[in-house]
Amino acid sequence: MPYNNKVITYMFSLFDYVDAHGANCFYEWWRGLQKKEQGKLRARMNMLRDYGEDLRPQILSDTDVPGILKIRVPGNVALRPLLCKGPHNNDSEFTMLMGATERDFVLVPSNAVETANGRKTVVANNINRRIKHVSIT
């Protein structure tokens, strides 16, 4: 039986922020999570790729800073990775800006939203500061 070379297309493209040295900050944070947490986040990321904005408000929600969103992943540790639409094509892409957690309704690190907003500005000014999303398998 011949191999089926089926191409999978997604509704939304996902990207990861990279720092000035080319390190994928989001991937490094994700890699440091427990296997169970990695799996939960991978499932949410797949949903984001398939459904985008339709995940509001239970899975995808706003932060106090306009344009910075968080993915809600429940668990013993509440994961709250921060991202933005675009910033180059707001209709079909998201950029993962950084990992964060939430304790007692407060993001950790405490400056996570401000850091994510700064990274969004960097990516908006330099498209080379992001790469195609790298997933933990």
N, C-alpha and C positions, 0 to 999 in steps of 0.2 A: 504494500500500500504506500503510495507516495506521500511524502511529508507535506502537510498543509501549511503553507507560508502565510497564515492569516495575520493581517495587520490590525492591531487594536488601536482605536482612536478614542480619545477622551474628550469630554466637553471642555475641560479646563486644563491648562498647562500649569505645572508646579515648578517653582525655582527655589533655590536656597541662596541666601546671602553668603558671600565669602569676604573675609577681611582683606586688608591690604597685602597680606602675605599669601593669599590664595587659600587659606584654611576655611573649610566649610563649618562654620560655627554651629549651625543647627544640627548637622549630622553628628558632630562631636558630642553635643548635649544629648541627643537621642541615643547614641551608642552607650552613654553612661547610665541609662535607665535599666531597671530590671527587665528580664525577658517578658514578663506579663504586661508591664507598662508599655514596652516597645510594641507588642502585638496590638494592644488597645489603640495606641496612637497610629499605627500603620492602618488599622481599619478606618479610623477617622480621616486620615489623609486620602485613602481610596475613595471615601464618600465625598470629600471635598473635590477631588478630581472629577467625579461623576456628576455631582449636583451643585457645587458652588454655593451661590447665595441662597439657594432653596433650603439650606441647612439652618437658616436662622429660625428662631433664637436659641433652640435647645443645644445645638452643637457649635454653631458659629455665632459669636456675639461681638458687640462693640466694646471698646474700652473708653476711658475718659478722654483720650486723644483722638480727634477725628481722623479717619483713615487707617487707624491701627485696630486690627481685629484680633480676637483670640479664639482658639479652638478649645472647646470644653471636653475634657476627658476625665470622667469620674474615676475614683479609686481611693486606695489608702492614701496615696499622694495624688492630689488633684492637679493634673497636668494642664497647663494653659499656654501652649506655644503661641507666639505672637507672629502675625503676618499682615500683609497688605494686599489689596487688589492691585494688579499691575506691577509696578507703576507705569509700565510702557504700554500695556493694552489692558485696560480695566475691565473689558468685556469677556476676556478669555484666559486670564492668568492670575495666579497668586504667587507671591514671593514670601517664603518662610524667613522671618527676620531673626528670631531667637527663641530659645526654649525658656520656659518659666513654669513655676508651680504656683499654687494658691493655697494659703493657709488663713483660716478665719476671714475670708473674703478680701485678703490682701495679697497682691502678687509678690513673689519672691524670685529674683531680687527686687527690692523696693523701687528701683529706678528702671525697671524692665520696659515700661511703656515709653519712657523718654529715650532709652537706648534704641528701642525698636524704631521709633520715629526718626532718630538720627540716621539709622541704617537705611530706612526708606528713602531719605533724602539723598544719601550716597548712591543708592541704586538708581534713583531717578536721574541723577547727574552722570552716571557711568554704568551703562548696561553690562560692562564686563565685571562688575562686582557682584554678579550672581551667576549661578550655573543651573543646569537642569537638576531637578530634585533628585537626591540620592536617598533611596529607601533602605532601611534595615530589613533583611530577609530572614 
